[in-house]
Amino acid sequence: MARVVVDVMLKPEILDPQGQAVATALPKLGFDGIAAVRQGKRFELELDGDVTEERLAQIRNAAETLLSNPVIEDYTVRVEP
């Protein structure tokens, strides 16, 4: 069984109020030295069988149409060992 991970993040030019809220809270909790925080989503897909280029293309299509909003988010697809 193979695992493919899709990470979805807001594009750099899009404001991230949740990330900003976390960045503001961290120093108050004693976590210093963190300049910025961006929040995202992670999807782990367990596949039956091998990962092929065709299956990766299907996953990229799912990431583009369902898992992310391509207007405001970027995504990456990677295979975990």
OpenMM code with the backbone's topology and positions (N, CA, C; nanometers):
from openmm import Vec3, app, unit

residues = "MET ALA ARG VAL VAL VAL ASP VAL MET LEU LYS PRO GLU ILE LEU ASP PRO GLN GLY GLN ALA VAL ALA THR ALA LEU PRO LYS LEU GLY PHE ASP GLY ILE ALA ALA VAL ARG GLN GLY LYS ARG PHE GLU LEU GLU LEU ASP GLY ASP VAL THR GLU GLU ARG LEU ALA GLN ILE ARG ASN ALA ALA GLU THR LEU LEU SER ASN PRO VAL ILE GLU ASP TYR THR VAL ARG VAL GLU PRO".split()
positions = [
    Vec3(0.0857, -0.1179, 0.0000),
    Vec3(0.0000, 0.0000, 0.0000),
    Vec3(0.0898, 0.1236, 0.0000),
    Vec3(0.0558, 0.2198, -0.0802),
    Vec3(0.1343, 0.3419, -0.0933),
    Vec3(0.0577, 0.4589, -0.0325),
    Vec3(0.1327, 0.5591, 0.0113),
    Vec3(0.0714, 0.6792, 0.0678),
    Vec3(0.1169, 0.7994, -0.0140),
    Vec3(0.0183, 0.8787, -0.0561),
    Vec3(0.0456, 1.0033, -0.1265),
    Vec3(-0.0065, 1.1162, -0.0391),
    Vec3(0.0750, 1.2196, -0.0223),
    Vec3(0.0385, 1.3330, 0.0618),
    Vec3(0.0162, 1.4554, -0.0262),
    Vec3(-0.0952, 1.5237, -0.0029),
    Vec3(-0.1248, 1.6495, -0.0701),
    Vec3(-0.1250, 1.7580, 0.0368),
    Vec3(-0.0314, 1.8514, 0.0243),
    Vec3(-0.0246, 1.9665, 0.1147),
    Vec3(-0.0841, 2.0866, 0.0424),
    Vec3(-0.1760, 2.1559, 0.1097),
    Vec3(-0.2437, 2.2719, 0.0519),
    Vec3(-0.2135, 2.3929, 0.1400),
    Vec3(-0.1651, 2.4992, 0.0762),
    Vec3(-0.1333, 2.6228, 0.1488),
    Vec3(-0.1922, 2.7416, 0.0741),
    Vec3(-0.2267, 2.8450, 0.1495),
    Vec3(-0.2688, 2.9687, 0.0857),
    Vec3(-0.1533, 3.0240, 0.0043),
    Vec3(-0.1838, 3.0851, -0.1075),
    Vec3(-0.0798, 3.1495, -0.1871),
    Vec3(-0.0162, 3.2604, -0.1037),
    Vec3(0.1118, 3.2889, -0.1284),
    Vec3(0.1820, 3.3881, -0.0450),
    Vec3(0.1145, 3.5247, -0.0401),
    Vec3(0.0475, 3.5643, -0.1472),
    Vec3(-0.0144, 3.6974, -0.1501),
    Vec3(-0.1501, 3.7028, -0.0804),
    Vec3(-0.2011, 3.5886, -0.0348),
    Vec3(-0.3306, 3.5825, 0.0329),
    Vec3(-0.3087, 3.5947, 0.1837),
    Vec3(-0.3837, 3.6834, 0.2474),
    Vec3(-0.3733, 3.6993, 0.3927),
    Vec3(-0.4155, 3.5714, 0.4626),
    Vec3(-0.3493, 3.5409, 0.5740),
    Vec3(-0.3771, 3.4196, 0.6509),
    Vec3(-0.4109, 3.4602, 0.7945),
    Vec3(-0.5368, 3.4947, 0.8224),
    Vec3(-0.5711, 3.5407, 0.9572),
    Vec3(-0.5503, 3.4350, 1.0651),
    Vec3(-0.5707, 3.3076, 1.0327),
    Vec3(-0.5479, 3.2034, 1.1334),
    Vec3(-0.3990, 3.1916, 1.1645),
    Vec3(-0.3172, 3.1957, 1.0619),
    Vec3(-0.1732, 3.1936, 1.0841),
    Vec3(-0.1263, 3.3141, 1.1649),
    Vec3(-0.1838, 3.4308, 1.1359),
    Vec3(-0.1477, 3.5514, 1.2105),
    Vec3(-0.1902, 3.5403, 1.3568),
    Vec3(-0.3065, 3.4808, 1.3824),
    Vec3(-0.3523, 3.4629, 1.5199),
    Vec3(-0.2574, 3.3707, 1.5966),
    Vec3(-0.2124, 3.2636, 1.5316),
    Vec3(-0.1173, 3.1726, 1.5960),
    Vec3(0.0148, 3.2436, 1.6201),
    Vec3(0.0622, 3.3199, 1.5219),
    Vec3(0.1884, 3.3933, 1.5369),
    Vec3(0.1818, 3.4933, 1.6516),
    Vec3(0.0667, 3.5535, 1.6723),
    Vec3(0.0490, 3.6476, 1.7828),
    Vec3(0.0464, 3.5754, 1.9174),
    Vec3(-0.0133, 3.4564, 1.9209),
    Vec3(-0.0267, 3.3824, 2.0464),
    Vec3(0.1033, 3.3157, 2.0906),
    Vec3(0.1878, 3.2754, 1.9980),
    Vec3(0.3092, 3.2009, 2.0339),
    Vec3(0.3993, 3.2745, 2.1330),
    Vec3(0.4344, 3.4012, 2.1108),
    Vec3(0.5194, 3.4692, 2.2091),
    Vec3(0.4538, 3.4828, 2.3470),
    Vec3(0.3227, 3.4983, 2.3494),
    Vec3(0.2509, 3.5084, 2.4765),
    Vec3(0.2593, 3.3787, 2.5554),
    Vec3(0.2814, 3.2679, 2.4832),
    Vec3(0.2937, 3.1375, 2.5479),
    Vec3(0.4394, 3.0974, 2.5704),
    Vec3(0.5298, 3.1894, 2.5421),
    Vec3(0.6708, 3.1634, 2.5685),
    Vec3(0.7492, 3.1072, 2.4509),
    Vec3(0.6907, 3.1034, 2.3346),
    Vec3(0.7602, 3.0541, 2.2152),
    Vec3(0.8128, 3.1730, 2.1359),
    Vec3(0.9408, 3.2022, 2.1529),
    Vec3(0.9997, 3.3198, 2.0900),
    Vec3(1.0769, 3.2815, 1.9643),
    Vec3(1.1065, 3.3822, 1.8832),
    Vec3(1.1900, 3.3627, 1.7660),
    Vec3(1.1175, 3.3139, 1.6429),
    Vec3(0.9849, 3.3127, 1.6444),
    Vec3(0.9081, 3.2706, 1.5275),
    Vec3(0.8572, 3.3966, 1.4584),
    Vec3(0.9031, 3.4174, 1.3365),
    Vec3(0.8729, 3.5416, 1.2656),
    Vec3(0.7337, 3.5419, 1.2028),
    Vec3(0.6886, 3.4268, 1.1527),
    Vec3(0.5586, 3.4229, 1.0851),
    Vec3(0.5062, 3.2796, 1.0862),
    Vec3(0.3754, 3.2681, 1.0727),
    Vec3(0.3097, 3.1373, 1.0671),
    Vec3(0.2105, 3.1397, 0.9513),
    Vec3(0.2100, 3.0333, 0.8714),
    Vec3(0.1093, 3.0127, 0.7679),
    Vec3(0.0416, 2.8793, 0.7988),
    Vec3(-0.0891, 2.8772, 0.7929),
    Vec3(-0.1637, 2.7552, 0.8213),
    Vec3(-0.2089, 2.6923, 0.6902),
    Vec3(-0.2081, 2.5597, 0.6855),
    Vec3(-0.2515, 2.4896, 0.5650),
    Vec3(-0.3264, 2.3625, 0.5987),
    Vec3(-0.3440, 2.2794, 0.4972),
    Vec3(-0.4139, 2.1520, 0.5117),
    Vec3(-0.3246, 2.0413, 0.4577),
    Vec3(-0.3371, 1.9230, 0.5155),
    Vec3(-0.2626, 1.8051, 0.4697),
    Vec3(-0.3623, 1.6919, 0.4504),
    Vec3(-0.3563, 1.6305, 0.3331),
    Vec3(-0.4395, 1.5159, 0.3014),
    Vec3(-0.3484, 1.3965, 0.2771),
    Vec3(-0.3754, 1.2847, 0.3424),
    Vec3(-0.3005, 1.1610, 0.3216),
    Vec3(-0.3920, 1.0626, 0.2507),
    Vec3(-0.3505, 1.0180, 0.1330),
    Vec3(-0.4295, 0.9247, 0.0539),
    Vec3(-0.3575, 0.7903, 0.0509),
    Vec3(-0.4232, 0.6866, 0.0987),
    Vec3(-0.3685, 0.5513, 0.0954),
    Vec3(-0.4160, 0.4854, -0.0338),
    Vec3(-0.3219, 0.4381, -0.1137),
    Vec3(-0.3550, 0.3766, -0.2417),
    Vec3(-0.3357, 0.2266, -0.2369),
    Vec3(-0.4229, 0.1545, -0.3040),
    Vec3(-0.4019, 0.0115, -0.3259),
    Vec3(-0.3060, -0.0021, -0.4429),
    Vec3(-0.2045, -0.0818, -0.4273),
    Vec3(-0.1122, -0.1042, -0.5378),
    Vec3(-0.0058, 0.0027, -0.5475),
    Vec3(0.0595, 0.0049, -0.6625),
    Vec3(0.1726, 0.0947, -0.6853),
    Vec3(0.1262, 0.2336, -0.7274),
    Vec3(0.2152, 0.3289, -0.7050),
    Vec3(0.1918, 0.4652, -0.7500),
    Vec3(0.2500, 0.4779, -0.8907),
    Vec3(0.1641, 0.5091, -0.9853),
    Vec3(0.2078, 0.5281, -1.1234),
    Vec3(0.1874, 0.6750, -1.1615),
    Vec3(0.2452, 0.7144, -1.2726),
    Vec3(0.2259, 0.8521, -1.3199),
    Vec3(0.0783, 0.8797, -1.3472),
    Vec3(0.0066, 0.7798, -1.3972),
    Vec3(-0.1368, 0.7970, -1.4232),
    Vec3(-0.2131, 0.8220, -1.2937),
    Vec3(-0.1798, 0.7466, -1.1900),
    Vec3(-0.2485, 0.7653, -1.0609),
    Vec3(-0.2115, 0.8994, -0.9992),
    Vec3(-0.0853, 0.9406, -1.0126),
    Vec3(-0.0449, 1.0721, -0.9629),
    Vec3(-0.1182, 1.1828, -1.0380),
    Vec3(-0.1386, 1.1652, -1.1665),
    Vec3(-0.2136, 1.2640, -1.2443),
    Vec3(-0.3574, 1.2733, -1.1929),
    Vec3(-0.4173, 1.1597, -1.1585),
    Vec3(-0.5531, 1.1606, -1.1028),
    Vec3(-0.5562, 1.2336, -0.9686),
    Vec3(-0.4543, 1.2106, -0.8869),
    Vec3(-0.4487, 1.2761, -0.7564),
    Vec3(-0.4285, 1.4261, -0.7739),
    Vec3(-0.3439, 1.4657, -0.8679),
    Vec3(-0.3263, 1.6093, -0.8949),
    Vec3(-0.4580, 1.6718, -0.9411),
    Vec3(-0.5335, 1.5982, -1.0210),
    Vec3(-0.6636, 1.6465, -1.0651),
    Vec3(-0.7580, 1.6627, -0.9455),
    Vec3(-0.7571, 1.5663, -0.8542),
    Vec3(-0.8396, 1.5763, -0.7331),
    Vec3(-0.7952, 1.6949, -0.6480),
    Vec3(-0.6644, 1.7163, -0.6383),
    Vec3(-0.6135, 1.8297, -0.5614),
    Vec3(-0.6578, 1.9612, -0.6228),
    Vec3(-0.6590, 1.9672, -0.7540),
    Vec3(-0.6972, 2.0890, -0.8263),
    Vec3(-0.8466, 2.1167, -0.8164),
    Vec3(-0.9298, 2.0118, -0.8168),
    Vec3(-1.0746, 2.0311, -0.8247),
    Vec3(-1.1488, 2.0155, -0.6927),
    Vec3(-1.0918, 1.9412, -0.5969),
    Vec3(-1.1649, 1.9142, -0.4730),
    Vec3(-1.0884, 1.9559, -0.3481),
    Vec3(-0.9609, 1.9235, -0.3409),
    Vec3(-0.8855, 1.9426, -0.2172),
    Vec3(-0.8364, 2.0856, -0.1974),
    Vec3(-0.8279, 2.1627, -0.3046),
    Vec3(-0.7809, 2.3005, -0.2926),
    Vec3(-0.8702, 2.3942, -0.3721),
    Vec3(-0.8562, 2.5213, -0.3416),
    Vec3(-0.9195, 2.6263, -0.4203),
    Vec3(-0.8065, 2.6926, -0.4983),
    Vec3(-0.7891, 2.6597, -0.6265),
    Vec3(-0.6732, 2.7079, -0.7007),
    Vec3(-0.6659, 2.8594, -0.7171),
    Vec3(-0.7729, 2.9302, -0.6873),
    Vec3(-0.7696, 3.0758, -0.6948),
    Vec3(-0.6847, 3.1324, -0.5822),
    Vec3(-0.6939, 3.0715, -0.4632),
    Vec3(-0.6236, 3.1278, -0.3471),
    Vec3(-0.5233, 3.0316, -0.2842),
    Vec3(-0.5185, 2.9066, -0.3306),
    Vec3(-0.4300, 2.8068, -0.2684),
    Vec3(-0.3389, 2.7401, -0.3699),
    Vec3(-0.2220, 2.7023, -0.3224),
    Vec3(-0.1287, 2.6187, -0.3971),
    Vec3(-0.1283, 2.4816, -0.3306),
    Vec3(-0.0868, 2.3813, -0.4053),
    Vec3(-0.0765, 2.2469, -0.3473),
    Vec3(0.0475, 2.1769, -0.4006),
    Vec3(0.0935, 2.0813, -0.3225),
    Vec3(0.2020, 1.9932, -0.3650),
    Vec3(0.1565, 1.8506, -0.3429),
    Vec3(0.2028, 1.7626, -0.4294),
    Vec3(0.1727, 1.6197, -0.4197),
    Vec3(0.3035, 1.5459, -0.4091),
    Vec3(0.3139, 1.4584, -0.3094),
    Vec3(0.4372, 1.3800, -0.2929),
    Vec3(0.4028, 1.2404, -0.2452),
    Vec3(0.4897, 1.1483, -0.2815),
    Vec3(0.4744, 1.0088, -0.2413),
    Vec3(0.5614, 0.9865, -0.1196),
    Vec3(0.5044, 0.9317, -0.0136),
    Vec3(0.5827, 0.8986, 0.1055),
    Vec3(0.6385, 0.7585, 0.0911),
    Vec3(0.7618, 0.7397, 0.1380),
    Vec3(0.8217, 0.6049, 0.1282),
    Vec3(0.7510, 0.5038, 0.2169),
] * unit.nanometer
topology = app.Topology()
chain = topology.addChain("A")
for resn in residues:
    res = topology.addResidue(resn, chain)
    for name in ("N", "CA", "C"):
        topology.addAtom(name, app.Element.getBySymbol(name[0]), res)
